[in-house]
Amino acid sequence: MKFTELNLKPEVLKGLEDMGYTELTPIQEQTFPHILEGRDLLARAETGSGKTGACGVPLVMAVDTSLKAVQGLILVPTRELALQYVQEIADIARHTEVAPFAVYGGFEMRIQRAKLDHGVHILVATPGRLIDLLYNSPLSLSKVQTFVLDEADEMLKMGFVDDVKFVMSCLVHEHQTLLFSATMPAEIKKLAKKHLKDPITVELNVKQVAPQNLEHCFQKINSSHHFESFMEYLQQQSPVQAIVFCNSRDNAEKLCRRLSRELESVELIHGGLDQSRRTSLFNRFRRKEIRIMVATDVAGRGLDFSHVSHVINYDFPRDRDTYTHRSGRTARLGRKGTAMTFYDHRNLGVLSEIVKVNHIKPVWHGREPDLKKAAHQKASAGRWHKNGRGRFRHR
């Protein structure tokens, strides 16, 4: 379905046209009619499915610009995701008078309060900063028509569930609630049951953890030639834009220094950088001024751009969820992408789980490993325990 087939305001259609958006993604097709009708929604979808647009277009459509108040509230777990959200909504609303704004920690609250006083229609917020503003500013949520809780499962993992419950308890008037989550743990189901009214449930590709337009590549490496194998891959692939993941800040800093001696347009982003620096890198990466971004998992969560052609796991992911998150930074909104992961014999157990549970078809650079044997060995390792004499036996 095309956006022109919907009954959208001409100004909104013009914004979507400027963004190059012509056709709805599957989740947008399934959610738009219900959101526009004002129904509550519980949606589960894969990374990169178009959730931001699914929320952004209806929110912009619903705003009454004559009313100087927050009418749409979006709660997200990270600062980078808040920036991404507000940028997309600003692009959609470019030809309207709708005013979106994002508030998050690490930025001076006085400036955020001044902007809110000036007038904001759609507010994107992280939980901590939103609660700070509710306690320490005249910010009112009494005019909120639609509340969006995005990446609800990630909120749970990051320990924000009590903050989320507090924000939802502040919305005592009639309003619409849209809850998006990649997974549905018990706590999220409980939250949805309490706060959503007769919600429409949408589940897309529940068994498909990784996008099908994403090529999953794996290459075994010798630790003493790790960097050389990585450089050879970069030279062969010549990625348009790549995110390179490391498991620690120290590893990321070392790799970035070494890589910068070999290539241009290389930068580093991690959770220890101050917010202004992270925001600057975030925007430069969006404008394609940075070709290779070395990142840790904490910082990498906000790097969500459609033009990323490659995700490279320089350090092998700690677990399956980490792999899924990292690989989801490319192949977004139907575009093709590549995830390359370097591994050694110690990683075969987790690698077998990644391939099996994510339902992916691996592309092996070099000899294909025996994953069945690795899975068996991993299962066997879990059946040993220490007896009273200090020896180990199967349970």
N, C-alpha and C positions, 0 to 999 in steps of 0.2 A: 504494500500500500504506500502511496505517495502522500507527502504532507499536504499537497495541494488538494487532495480529496477530502481533507478534514475541514471543518468549519472554523478555521483559525483567522485571527485578525490579520489584515494585510501587513501590518508592521511586524508581526511575529514571523510571518512567512518570508518577509524580506530579510530578516535577521538570519533565519535558517538557510536561506538561499546564499547569503554572504558566507556562511560557514561551510557551504558545500553539502549540506544535508538535503537530500531529496526524498529518500525512502525511509520508512520507519523500520527499526530493528524489530525482531520478534517480540521482545518484552514490551516495546512501545506499542505495538499493535494490540497486544493483549491487555495492556493496562490503561491506555489513554481513555477509552470509552468510560471505564469505571471511575477513573480519577476525575474526569470532567463532569460526571454525574454526581460527584461528591461522596462516593462510597469509600469506606475504609478498605485498606488493601494490605495483604500479607504476601510478599513476593520473595521467592527464592530463585536466584539466577546466577549464572556463571560470571566470573570476572570479565569486564569488557563488554557487557551485553547491552549497554546504552541506558543504564539506570539514571544517570545524571540528566539526560535529555527527557527521559520518561517523567521525571519530576519537574524539571525546569520549565518545559513548555506549558503544562497546565497551570503552574504557579504564576507565570507571567501573564497568562490569559486571565486569571482570576483576580488580579490586583485592581483595586479601585484607586487610581492615582490621585483622586481628589481628597483621599483620606490619608493624612500624615501619621501613619502608624504601621507597625510590623504586622503584616497579614499572612506571610508565609515564613515558617521557621524550619530550618534544616539542621539537624544535629549530626555531627560527624566525629570520628575518633581522633583525627590528627589535623595539625595546622596545614600541612601540605594538601590534604584532601579538601579542607575548607577553601583554600585558595583556588584549587582546581574547580570546585563547584561554583564559586562565585564568579569566576572568569567565564565559565560556560553560560551561566545565567545572564551575565552582562552582555555576552555576545548575542544571545537569543533576544534580549530586550533592547538591543542597540538602537532600534528605530522607534522605541516607545519612551514614555516618561517614567517607567518603572525603575526604582532605585534599589539595587541589591548591595549587600555589604557583608563582610566576613569579620568575625571577632574570634580571637584565639590568644592563648598565653604567649608570653615572650615579646609582647608589643605594648607600648604605653597605653594604659587604660584611659587616660585623660583624652587622648586623641580619638579613641573609639567612642567614648561618651559624647564628644562633640559632634561626631558624624551621626550618631543615633539621634541626638537632639535636632540635627538639621533635617532629618527625615529619611527613614529607611523602610522600604516596603517588603523586601525579602531578606531575611537575616540567616546567614550560615554561621554556625558556631560550634566550637568544641565545648564539652561539658563544663570543665572547670571555669573557663572565662565567662561563659554564659551565667553561671551561678554567681560569680563575683559581681557581675553587672546587675543581676537581679537584687542583690543585697546592697550594692553601693552606688546605684544610679536610679534615675526615674524610669528605667526601662520597664515597659508594661507588655504583657503577652495577652492582654484581654481582647485584642482585635485579631488574634491569629485565627485564620480560617482553616489552614492546612499545616499540620505538623508532620515532618518527614524524619524518620529515624533510619539513617543509612549505616550499613556495615554493623548491624546490631550484634552479630557474633563477635566481631572484633572489639566492640565496646566491652563485651563480657570478658574477653581475654585480657584486656588492658585494665580491668578493675573498675570500670566506670558504671557498673550496673546500678549502684545506689544513686549516683548522680543522675542517671537517666530516669530512674523512678521519681526523683525529686522534681525534675523538669516536667515530667508528664503529670505529676500531681498539681503543678501550678496551672495547668490548662483545665480549669474547672467548668468552662463554658462549652457549649456545643461546637465541635470542630471535627475536621477530617484528619485521620491518622493514616500515614503510609509507612509501613515497616518493610525494609529491605534487608536481606541477610543471605549470605552464601550458604550457611548451614543453619539448622534449626535445633540447637541444644535445648534441653528441658527448660532452662531459665528463660530463654527467648519465647518459647511456646507459652510459658506461664505469664510473661509480660504481655504478650499479644492477647491472650484470653481475657486478661483483666482490663486492658485499655482499648481494645479494638471492638467496634460494634458491628456484629454480623459481617465480618470482612470477606471480601472476595479473595480467594487464594490462588496465586499464580505460581506454578513451578515449571521452570524451563531447564531442560537438560540436567536433571538432578543427578543422574548417574554419570554425567559427562563432566568430570571435574575440570578438565583442561579443554580449551577451545579446539575444535577439530581442524581449524585452519592454521594451527601452530605445529611446526615441525620440531620434534624433540630429538636432539642429537646428543650423543654421548661418546666421549673419547677417554680411553685409559691412558694415564700418564705415569711417568717415572718422576718421583718427587724432585730429583736432582735436575730434571729438565722441564719442570712445570712451566716456567716463564717462557722458555723457548717454544714449547708446544702451543702456548697461548698466542705468542706473536706470529707463529706460522699460520695459525687459524685466522687471525685478524687480516693478515696479508692476503690469504686466499679468498676470504669472504668480502673484505672491504665494506663493512656495514655502513649503511646510511647514517644510523645513529644507534648506539649501543649503551646498555646499562650493564656494568660488570660488578657482580656481587662478591663481597668478602664477608667472612664470618665475624670479624672483629675490626675495630677502628685501627688497631696497630697494623693488621694485615693490609687494610685498605690504604693506609698512609704509605706503607712500604711499596705496595704495587703502584700507586699513583706516581710516586717519585721516580720509580724505575721506568714506568711507561712514558712519563713526560720527557725522558731523555731520548726516547725512540720516536715519539709521535707528537703532533701538534693537536690542539683542541681537546685536551684531557683535563678533567676537573674531578674533585673529590667532594662528596657530601656525606656527612655523618651526624649523629645526634648531638655531638659536642659543639657544633658550630652555633654561633648566636643566630637569632631569628632573621636579622637583616641580611646576613651572609647567605643563609639557606634560601631566603626568598629571592635574592639576586640570582643565585645559581638555578633555582627553580624556573625563573622567568627566562634566563638565558638559554636554558635547555629547551624550553618551550619554543623559543624563537630559532632553534637549531644553530645557535652560536657555539654550542658545545657538542662535539661529535661523540666523545666517549666519557661517560660519567661513571666513576668508580664509587660504589655506594655500599653502606651497611644496610642490614634489613630494616632497622628503625627508620632511617632516612628514606630508604627506597620506596616505602609505602606510598608516598605522595607523587612519585615519578610515574605519572599516568598519562602518557601521550601517544596519540595514534600513529605518529611517525617513527616510533622506535622500531627498528627492523630486527634487532638482535638483543636477547638477554643472555649473558654469559655468566655461568656459575664458576668463577675462578676457584673459589673454595666450595667444596661439596656441601649442599644444604644439610642442616642438622637433622631435618626430618621431612616427612612427606608434605606437611602443611607449608613448611618454608619453601619447598620446591614449587608448590602450586602457586603460592603468592608471588614468588619471583618470576616464574614463567608467564604469569598473567599480566606482566607489564608490557608485553608485546602481543601482536595478533588481536588487536582490539577492534570492536565494531565491524567484524567481518573481514578485516584486512589480514594479510598473511604475515607470519613472523617466524623467527627461529629462536629456539632456546638451546644453547650449547652448554653441556655440563661436563667438566673434567672430573674424573674419579680415579681411585686406585683400589686395590684389593680389599682394603678395610671398609670400603663403602658399599660393597656388593649386597649386603643384607638390606640396607635402606633402599638401594637402587631397585632391587627386585620388588619391594613394596610399592615404590613410586610407579613403576611400569604396570604392575597388576591392578592396583587400586584406582589409579587415574585413567585406566583404559586407554593408554596411549600406545602408538606404534613407534618404537624407538628406531632411530637411524644410527647405526654403529659406525663410528670412524675408527676403523681397525677391526680387530677380531672380536666377534660377539662373545660375551661372557656366558657362563652357565648359570643363569639366574635361578633355575630350579634347585640346583645344588646349594647356591648361596642362601636361598630361602629356607631350605632344610637345615643348614648349619646354624642359621640365626635362631630357628625354632628350637633346635637341640641345645643351643647355648643357654636358653632360658630355663632348661630343665635340670640344671646343676645347682646343688646347694652344699653348704659346708656342714660336715657332720661333727660330732663331739670331739673327734680326735684330730681335727684340722684338715681332714681329707675331703675331697669333693665326690659326690655321687649324684646320679640322676634322682629327681624327685619321684 
